[in-house]
Amino acid sequence: MSMKSGEFVLFIAGDNFSGTGPAIVTDALIKNAPKNTLYLKSVSKFLRALEIPGKIMKCDAVLFSGFSKQNIYGMNLCRLFHKKSAYLMHGCVEYENEMNRVPDKKMALLERKMMKKTDLILAVSRQFEEWLKEHYPEYRDKTEHLTNGIDWDLMQEKISGEERDLHGIITVGGGMPRKGIVNICRAVEKLIDEGVSDITLTVCGDEGADTKEIDSYPFVKNEGLVSHERLMELYRKNRLFIQNSRFETFGLAPLEALLSQTEILISEKCGALSVIKSYEDSDIIRDTEDIEEIAGKIKDLFLKENHVRLICELDKESTSWQSRARQLLTIMKNLSH
């Protein structure tokens, strides 16, 4: 325990300011953790490097949240100061880069070093934990999961149908091939050919290997990288959110769309399913390459709702960030003993 207070002190080291998915998770954990929790306050990498040693010395254990070169530096310091550390993995950089057709040996090696040096690997969903154990069996015995929470403050009041684009679809992931957005485009094109009019597909996210093909479809509105506030606006504007990912460790987007009263259609590879107690076949894309399946389920969700039913399948207490922060504290206390 920390020498000053006698209370357990956790240090959460990671980006909590950039607005990316991992940063939103890190920020939520910090805000819901005990008041004595330490975290990085500098934006500059240089200044953050100066912060890390002092805060490691003051804490009882460290959570490194997300992929960063500074994690190796911090993990080495943890060993020097005899402090336990955990690495919260929001995704697998090595595998995802390969899927996105941008393999990077240096990043893959760095990720493996983090997994080796840390005392505990925390996946952001139960499904991702099992995947890690299968693909990195050498770390099986020190791999667990801490499922992402849900920001229930995002829950929106019911929006009238007239305020939504009733044939509007939104997806996130930009041009990353693993997001499967090209196949959403092909499914929409099929529906238009069959006579379903006025369909639009809003795409949010950075450019990638699939961007050129995605932009070639006339019904696509490519917003590129947008702020979290803008993304929430777009969820509320469109009727249907689709995540056709071939690999998705968790992803906050489906749940944020759901809380915006948007219908959702997500692949069975999405870790977000771990917090939904029950769902129907019509809510799930079984084969992310099956254009017929995707098109058919889009058409069905243009005619009916699923957001009310799915929201009712979420346990507000157990899925809250407050609950996740308490779970994290228990995990880190057990690790440090």
Secondary structure, 3 states (H helix, E strand, C coil): CCCCCCCCCEEEEECCCCCCHHHHHHHHHHHHCCCCCEECCCCCHHHHHHHHHHHHHHCCEEEEECCCCHHHHHHHHHHHCCCEEEEEECCCHHHHHHHCCCCCHHHHHHHHHHHHHCCEEEECCHHHHHHHHHHCHHHHHHEEECCCCECHHHCCCCCCHHHCEEEEEEEECCCCHHHCHHHHHHHHHHHHHCCCCCCEEEEECCCCCCHHHHHCCCCEEEEECCCHHHHHHHHHHEEEEEECCCCECCCCHHHHHHHCCCEEEEECCEHHHHHCCCCCHHHEECCCCCHHHHHHHHHHHHHCCCHHHHHHCCCHHHHEHHHHHHHHHHHHHHHHC
